[in-house]
């Protein structure tokens, strides 16, 4: 069994590839693909009550080159920001048991 970090990296790549290209460019996430990825893969971090304009705002923030899609670099950058946020949030929590 591969180490946890290798599994995490594979999951990041696989998840992007799974959702990208369902509509249009297979190397980028459209707004529709990004929304589906967020709802299915990050349900705890993505409230279902978000409005369509909230997804537009999120896409706009991720889309640094302003091509109205999220490429792999922009996707990884967003995940890195989420990881930083979680690290800061749980920084002072004991490893066992995890924070509620």
N, C-alpha and C positions, 0 to 999 in steps of 0.2 A: 504494500500500500504506500503510495507516495506521501511525502510529508504534507502537513496541513497547508503550508504556504504555497506549495506547488499545486495543490488541489484548488486553493483560492484563486490562483492566477489562471488556471485552466477554466474555472467557472466564470471568471470575468470575461475571458476571450470567447468562450462558448456561448454565453448569454448574449453578448453583443451580436455574434454571428447568427444566432437563432432568430433574433428579432429584425436585424438589418436586412434590407432587400426584399422584405415581403411586399413592399410597395416601392417601386423605383430602384434607386442605386443600392446594390447589395453591400456596399461598403459604408453606408450611412444610415442613420435612423431618421425617418420622417417624424413629424409631430405625432402622427397616429401610432407609429411603431414605438416611439418613446413613451407615450401615454400607456400603451399596453404593457411595455416592459416594467414601468414604474408600478402599475397596479398589480401585476402578477408576481414580480420578483422582489419588490420592496413594499409589501402591503402594510407593514407596521409604520413605515416612514411616509407612506402616501395615503392620506385620508381620502376615502371614496367621495367625500363631499366637495372635492375641488371642482371648481368650475372650468369650463373650456378655456377661458381667458387666463386662468392660473397656469395651465399647461403651456399656453402661448408665452407667458412671462418666463416660465422655467426654461423652455426651449430657447428663448431669446438670450437668457443669461448664459446658457451652455454654449450656444452657437457663436463662438468668438470670431469666426471668419464671416459671419452673417450671410451664409448661403441657405438659410432656412432648413438646415438639416444638422444632425449631430454626427460627426465622424468619430473614429475610434479614439483619437487623441482627446477630443472634447469630452467624450464619455469617460475615459480613464481619469481625466482631470476632475470631473464631477465626483466620481467615486472616491478619489483621493481626498477631496474636500469633505465628503461625508465621513470618511475614516478619521480625518483630523477632528471633526466635530465630535464623533463618538469617543475618540481618545480623550479629548478634553472633558467631556461629560462624565466619563467613568474613571477618570484619572485617580481619584482617591478611594475608589472602591476596592475592597479586598477581592482577591482572585477567587476565593472559595468562601462562602457562597457568593455568586454574582449579585450585583445590585439589582433590585426589583425594577 
